[in-house]
C-alpha cells in the first residue's frame, strides 16, 4: 500500500511544484484578470496546492487499498 501511495503522492508533488512555478511565472501576465487577489497570494496558492494534494492522496488511496486486499498468490497466477 505504501508503494502505490508513495508513487501517487510523488507524482502529485512534482505536478504541484511545476504548477506553482508556472503560476508564479505567469502571475504578472494575468494580473488584470484577478479580482481582489494579488498575483502571488501565498494563501490562495497554498490552499490550491493543499487541495490538489488532498485529492491526489485520495485518488491514490482507493487503488492502493484495493491492491492490498488481493491475495499475492492469486495475483501472480493471473499473470
C-alpha positions as CSV (number, residue, x, y, z in Angstrom):
1,X,0.0,0.0,0.0
2,X,2.9,2.3,0.8
3,X,4.4,1.8,-2.6
4,X,1.3,2.7,-4.5
5,X,0.6,5.7,-2.3
6,X,4.2,6.9,-2.5
7,X,4.2,6.8,-6.3
8,X,0.9,8.7,-6.5
9,X,1.9,11.3,-4.0
10,X,5.3,11.8,-5.5
11,X,3.8,12.4,-8.9
12,X,1.3,14.8,-7.5
13,X,4.1,16.7,-5.6
14,X,6.0,17.1,-8.8
15,X,2.9,18.4,-10.6
16,X,2.2,20.8,-7.8
17,X,5.7,22.1,-7.8
18,X,5.6,22.6,-11.6
19,X,2.2,24.2,-11.3
20,X,3.3,26.6,-8.6
21,X,6.3,27.6,-10.6
22,X,4.2,28.2,-13.6
23,X,1.6,30.2,-11.7
24,X,4.3,32.4,-10.2
25,X,6.0,32.9,-13.5
26,X,2.8,33.8,-15.3
27,X,1.2,35.8,-12.5
28,X,2.1,39.2,-13.9
29,X,0.6,38.2,-17.3
30,X,-2.8,37.5,-15.8
31,X,-2.7,40.2,-13.1
32,X,-5.5,42.2,-14.8
33,X,-7.9,39.2,-14.7
34,X,-7.5,38.6,-10.9
35,X,-10.2,40.1,-8.7
36,X,-9.2,41.1,-5.1
37,X,-6.2,38.7,-5.2
38,X,-2.6,39.7,-5.6
39,X,-0.7,37.7,-8.3
40,X,1.5,35.8,-5.7
41,X,-1.0,35.5,-2.9
42,X,0.5,32.8,-0.6
43,X,-2.8,31.9,1.0
44,X,-4.5,31.2,-2.4
45,X,-1.6,29.3,-3.8
46,X,-1.1,27.3,-0.7
47,X,-4.8,26.5,-0.4
48,X,-5.0,25.3,-4.0
49,X,-1.8,23.2,-3.6
50,X,-3.2,21.6,-0.5
51,X,-6.5,20.8,-2.1
52,X,-4.8,19.3,-5.2
53,X,-2.5,17.3,-2.8
54,X,-5.5,16.0,-0.8
55,X,-7.4,15.0,-4.0
56,X,-4.3,13.2,-5.3
57,X,-3.8,11.4,-2.0
58,X,-7.5,10.2,-2.0
59,X,-7.2,9.2,-5.7
60,X,-4.1,7.1,-4.8
61,X,-5.5,5.6,-1.6
62,X,-8.5,3.9,-3.2
63,X,-6.5,1.7,-5.7
64,X,-3.8,1.2,-3.0
65,X,-6.4,-0.2,-0.6
66,X,-7.9,-2.4,-3.2
67,X,-4.5,-3.7,-4.3
68,X,-3.6,-4.5,-0.7
69,X,-6.6,-6.8,-0.3
70,X,-5.7,-9.0,-3.2
71,X,-4.0,-12.3,-2.4
72,X,-0.5,-12.2,-3.8
73,X,-0.7,-15.9,-5.0
74,X,-3.9,-15.2,-6.9
75,X,-2.4,-12.1,-8.5
76,X,0.7,-14.0,-9.6
77,X,-1.3,-16.9,-11.1
78,X,-3.5,-14.4,-13.0
79,X,-0.4,-13.1,-14.8
